[in-house]
C-alpha cells in the first residue's frame, strides 16, 4: 500500500490497513505497526556488503 515505508521489525514493505484498528497500517508479515521511511542508503549498504563478500571470495579463489 505505501511504497515509501518499511516495517521497523522485519523490513517488509507489504503493509495492510487493519479495519479492526480503525484503518491503521500494520505489517502483513509480522503484524507490527511501527514503520520507518525507506532510505536508499540502507539498501545501498546491503548491496555493498554483498559486493565486498563477492570480491573477497573471488580473491580467495584466485
LUMNUBA-431284 format. One record per residue: residue number from 1; residue in one letter; chain; y, z, x of N, C-alpha, C in turn. Coordinates in nm, 3 decimals. Atoms other than C-alpha are relative to their C-alpha. Layout:
<atoms>
> NUM | A | A | Y | Z | X | Y | Z | X | Y | Z | X
...
</atoms>
This chain:
<atoms>
> 1 | X | A | -0.119 | 0.000 | 0.081 | 0.000 | 0.000 | 0.000 | 0.126 | 0.000 | 0.085
> 2 | X | A | -0.119 | -0.011 | -0.082 | 0.253 | 0.100 | 0.261 | -0.033 | -0.047 | 0.140
> 3 | X | A | 0.033 | 0.060 | -0.128 | 0.249 | -0.116 | 0.571 | 0.062 | 0.069 | 0.120
> 4 | X | A | -0.066 | -0.061 | -0.114 | 0.475 | 0.099 | 0.786 | -0.038 | 0.146 | 0.021
> 5 | X | A | 0.044 | -0.139 | -0.015 | 0.291 | 0.433 | 0.755 | -0.148 | 0.004 | 0.036
> 6 | X | A | 0.140 | -0.025 | -0.033 | -0.033 | 0.562 | 0.904 | -0.028 | 0.148 | -0.020
> 7 | X | A | 0.041 | -0.139 | 0.021 | -0.227 | 0.880 | 0.837 | 0.014 | 0.079 | 0.129
> 8 | X | A | -0.019 | -0.086 | -0.117 | -0.143 | 1.165 | 1.073 | -0.134 | 0.049 | 0.054
> 9 | X | A | 0.128 | -0.053 | -0.042 | -0.505 | 1.289 | 1.081 | -0.092 | -0.106 | 0.061
> 10 | X | A | 0.100 | 0.097 | -0.046 | -0.720 | 0.977 | 1.114 | 0.059 | -0.132 | 0.050
> 11 | X | A | -0.063 | 0.122 | -0.049 | -0.469 | 0.699 | 1.192 | -0.021 | -0.121 | -0.089
> 12 | X | A | 0.024 | 0.112 | 0.091 | -0.573 | 0.484 | 0.897 | 0.128 | -0.041 | -0.071
> 13 | X | A | -0.117 | 0.048 | 0.074 | -0.319 | 0.266 | 0.721 | -0.035 | -0.034 | -0.144
> 14 | X | A | 0.039 | 0.025 | 0.139 | -0.512 | 0.246 | 0.394 | 0.037 | 0.121 | -0.085
> 15 | X | A | -0.053 | -0.109 | 0.081 | -0.313 | 0.464 | 0.155 | -0.012 | -0.036 | -0.147
> 16 | X | A | 0.008 | 0.022 | 0.144 | -0.356 | 0.507 | -0.219 | 0.090 | 0.101 | -0.069
> 17 | X | A | -0.083 | -0.087 | 0.082 | -0.139 | 0.658 | -0.487 | -0.090 | 0.081 | -0.091
> 18 | X | A | 0.087 | -0.087 | 0.078 | -0.315 | 0.959 | -0.641 | 0.069 | 0.037 | -0.131
> 19 | X | A | -0.061 | -0.024 | 0.130 | -0.245 | 0.979 | -1.012 | -0.001 | 0.148 | -0.037
> 20 | X | A | 0.006 | -0.141 | 0.035 | -0.351 | 1.343 | -1.038 | 0.108 | 0.082 | 0.071
> 21 | X | A | -0.107 | -0.068 | -0.073 | -0.081 | 1.438 | -0.786 | 0.137 | -0.058 | -0.033
> 22 | X | A | -0.127 | 0.056 | 0.042 | 0.193 | 1.252 | -0.971 | 0.042 | -0.122 | 0.080
> 23 | X | A | -0.031 | 0.121 | -0.074 | 0.169 | 0.933 | -0.767 | 0.023 | 0.021 | 0.148
> 24 | X | A | -0.020 | -0.028 | -0.142 | 0.182 | 1.100 | -0.427 | -0.099 | -0.082 | 0.082
> 25 | X | A | 0.087 | 0.078 | -0.086 | 0.040 | 0.886 | -0.146 | -0.096 | 0.090 | 0.076
> 26 | X | A | 0.101 | -0.070 | -0.078 | -0.284 | 1.007 | 0.011 | -0.081 | -0.104 | 0.076
> 27 | X | A | 0.085 | 0.088 | -0.080 | -0.510 | 0.856 | 0.276 | -0.132 | -0.021 | -0.075
> 28 | X | A | 0.124 | 0.027 | 0.073 | -0.811 | 0.683 | 0.121 | -0.123 | 0.035 | 0.082
> 29 | X | A | 0.115 | -0.034 | -0.084 | -1.035 | 0.775 | 0.417 | -0.021 | 0.151 | 0.012
> 30 | X | A | 0.018 | -0.144 | -0.022 | -0.966 | 1.145 | 0.477 | 0.065 | 0.086 | -0.108
> 31 | X | A | -0.062 | -0.075 | 0.109 | -0.755 | 1.249 | 0.174 | 0.126 | 0.076 | 0.039
> 32 | X | A | -0.119 | -0.071 | -0.046 | -0.463 | 1.379 | 0.380 | 0.125 | -0.061 | -0.061
> 33 | X | A | -0.127 | 0.050 | 0.052 | -0.108 | 1.350 | 0.252 | 0.109 | 0.005 | 0.106
> 34 | X | A | -0.096 | -0.002 | -0.111 | 0.059 | 1.372 | 0.595 | -0.002 | -0.135 | 0.070
> 35 | X | A | -0.010 | 0.133 | -0.059 | 0.184 | 1.043 | 0.738 | 0.107 | -0.002 | 0.107
> 36 | X | A | -0.104 | 0.026 | -0.098 | 0.388 | 0.913 | 1.025 | 0.029 | -0.149 | -0.003
> 37 | X | A | -0.036 | 0.141 | -0.005 | 0.567 | 0.586 | 1.078 | -0.081 | -0.067 | 0.110
> 38 | X | A | 0.077 | 0.076 | -0.097 | 0.366 | 0.321 | 1.258 | 0.094 | -0.044 | 0.111
> 39 | X | A | -0.083 | 0.039 | -0.113 | 0.510 | 0.275 | 1.604 | -0.074 | -0.102 | 0.085
> 40 | X | A | 0.067 | 0.101 | -0.081 | 0.434 | -0.034 | 1.810 | -0.039 | 0.052 | 0.137
> 41 | X | A | 0.035 | -0.052 | -0.132 | 0.429 | 0.173 | 2.131 | -0.136 | 0.069 | -0.002
> 42 | X | A | 0.131 | -0.064 | 0.010 | 0.125 | 0.368 | 2.005 | -0.112 | -0.103 | 0.018
> 43 | X | A | 0.103 | 0.101 | -0.007 | -0.077 | 0.051 | 1.963 | 0.003 | -0.073 | 0.135
> 44 | X | A | -0.009 | 0.062 | -0.131 | 0.051 | -0.099 | 2.290 | -0.064 | 0.088 | 0.106
> 45 | X | A | 0.065 | -0.091 | -0.094 | -0.062 | 0.211 | 2.478 | -0.150 | -0.010 | -0.009
> 46 | X | A | 0.144 | 0.010 | 0.019 | -0.407 | 0.178 | 2.328 | -0.054 | -0.128 | 0.064
> 47 | X | A | 0.041 | 0.126 | -0.062 | -0.431 | -0.186 | 2.437 | 0.010 | 0.009 | 0.152
> 48 | X | A | -0.018 | -0.015 | -0.143 | -0.302 | -0.092 | 2.782 | -0.116 | 0.079 | 0.061
> 49 | X | A | 0.112 | -0.079 | -0.050 | -0.578 | 0.167 | 2.823 | -0.126 | -0.086 | 0.009
> 50 | X | A | 0.117 | 0.087 | -0.004 | -0.848 | -0.087 | 2.732 | 0.013 | -0.105 | 0.109
> 51 | X | A | -0.022 | 0.096 | -0.107 | -0.694 | -0.339 | 2.972 | -0.026 | 0.064 | 0.136
> 52 | X | A | 0.022 | -0.071 | -0.126 | -0.695 | -0.082 | 3.254 | -0.149 | 0.026 | 0.023
> 53 | X | A | 0.145 | -0.023 | -0.014 | -1.059 | 0.007 | 3.185 | -0.071 | -0.130 | 0.035
> 54 | X | A | 0.060 | 0.130 | -0.029 | -1.150 | -0.362 | 3.186 | 0.024 | -0.042 | 0.143
> 55 | X | A | -0.031 | 0.036 | -0.139 | -0.974 | -0.417 | 3.521 | -0.083 | 0.084 | 0.096
> 56 | X | A | 0.079 | -0.088 | -0.088 | -1.150 | -0.116 | 3.676 | -0.146 | -0.045 | 0.001
> 57 | X | A | 0.139 | 0.046 | 0.005 | -1.491 | -0.240 | 3.556 | -0.015 | -0.132 | 0.075
> 58 | X | A | 0.004 | 0.127 | -0.072 | -1.411 | -0.587 | 3.688 | 0.003 | 0.022 | 0.150
> 59 | X | A | -0.008 | -0.029 | -0.143 | -1.317 | -0.442 | 4.029 | -0.130 | 0.061 | 0.052
> 60 | X | A | 0.127 | -0.060 | -0.043 | -1.640 | -0.239 | 4.042 | -0.107 | -0.107 | 0.015
> 61 | X | A | 0.100 | 0.105 | -0.005 | -1.849 | -0.546 | 3.967 | 0.018 | -0.089 | 0.123
> 62 | X | A | -0.027 | 0.085 | -0.117 | -1.679 | -0.749 | 4.240 | -0.010 | 0.085 | 0.122
</atoms>
